[in-house]
Amino acid sequence: MTGDFQLGLLLHTRHLIRAGESSSHVNELWESARQAEQIGFDHLWVGDSPRVSMQDRAHADCLTIMAALAARTSKIKIGVVPLIVALRNPLLTAHTLATLDIISEGRIIVGVSVRHNYQFAEREFEACGAPYHQRAGRLNESIELLRRLWSESSFSFEGRYYRFAELGIEPKPVQKLIPIWIAAGDNENALRRVARLGDGWFTVAPTADDFIRRRREIDRLGNAVGRDTKQMPAMLFATFHVSRSAAAEQEGWSLAENYFRQPRAKLAHLSPFFGTPEAIAQRLKPYVAAGLTGIVARFVAPDAPSQMRLMIEEVRPQLYSQKYSERMS
């Protein structure tokens, strides 16, 4: 990550093959990725959502999609958030991510979390052979293993959840250590994990006050373990509809209700930013002043290129100005 304000695009990997259709919509995904790179976005993101088909939220496999994105792009960074590491064997995960880093020539970023908040999470963990009650401990141990497997030639390990005789993985990633960002909201254990283990912090924070409170808590917890987290990069995962229309906010809610097939009352978790470029920039400025270094934007409008251009050309310059003013003060 550079010192500039970063913009990331969340790619929609739901419904690549829709009911009653014989062909996939995967080419739309590649086109969105191409446009994001051409327009000037800094990174692309995919989600690691449920694999169960009993609800409408199931997505395509994130690591497979990342490999294809790495082969189809040349400079934009490629990330997954949140990767549910505890569902996977950490040795195989380390090997897959290192290979992805080779394919992308060092452009991989990983955002991790204990779990998704969805109906079938416990069932999915059990089906994958990962006891649900061990998810936090397995994540913590896996983060340690990923970093060691990427940086050490070989070692033996005797942990609480994983044990193996001496071994290593090849190839190693292009980046000596692939950045591991940690997703956390208000849960103190998750914030402590960010402070202790994170290369960066992801959050969904509908208000600047939410963001500021969590940022201060991370710094307090980091100080308690002897780690200075004040310069740690922070990324806001949020849903956007950017329009010059006076009705931009209402347009955004209508689009969101249509996409997620739920009423507005059930969509507060989206961290919505619906409005004109000026209104959105004004809402974001307090976040930037408190340490926000970037955004992962999920757009609900079908005209993604125009949304991306408005973010690049009209929203981000105002946030650059905010960061410049802070440096000069």
Order of alpha helices (4+ residues) and beta strands (2+ residues): beta-alpha-beta-alpha-beta-alpha-beta-alpha-alpha-beta-beta-beta-alpha-beta-alpha-beta-alpha-beta-alpha-beta-alpha-alpha
